[in-house]
Amino acid sequence: MSKRYGPEKSSIGVPELHCACATVRRASRLITQMYSDHLGVAEIKAAQMALLMAVQARPGITAVMLGKTMALDKTTLSRNLKLLQKRD
C-alpha cells in the first residue's frame, strides 16, 4: 500500500483531491463560475437564477418553503430575493 503525500495531477493538470467533500465543493464553484459568465449579460447571478427557476417550478411557493427547497438560511434567501425585486 503506497502513501500519498500530496495531491496528484490529473490529466488536465488540476491537482487531484482525495476528499469527496472538497471535490464536490470545487466542482460546484467551477459550475457556478461557468453559469455566472453566461448570465453576466443578463446582469443576474447564478444563485438568483436558481431561485427564479425554483419559483417557476412551484408558483405560489412561500419564502419559507423556498428556503427549505434551496437549503438557504433566511438571511441569504432574503438578500437574494431583495436583489431580484430591485430589478423589477
JOMOLIN-V237269 format. One record per backbone hydrogen bond with DSSP energy under -1.0 kcal/mol. NH is the residue of the N-H (numbers start at 1). CO is the residue of the C=O. Records with the same first field share a line. If there is no record, write none. Layout:
# JOMOLIN-V237269
NH=CO / CO
This chain:
# JOMOLIN-V237269
10=14
13=10
16=8
23=19
24=20
25=21
26=22
27=23
28=24
29=25
30=26
31=27
32=28
33=29
34=30
35=31
36=32
37=33
38=34
39=35
40=36
42=39
43=40
44=39
49=45
50=46
51=47
52=48
53=49
54=50
55=51
56=52
57=53
58=54
61=58
66=62
67=63
68=64
69=65
70=66
72=67
77=73
78=74
79=75
80=76
81=77
82=78
83=79
84=80
85=81
86=82
88=85
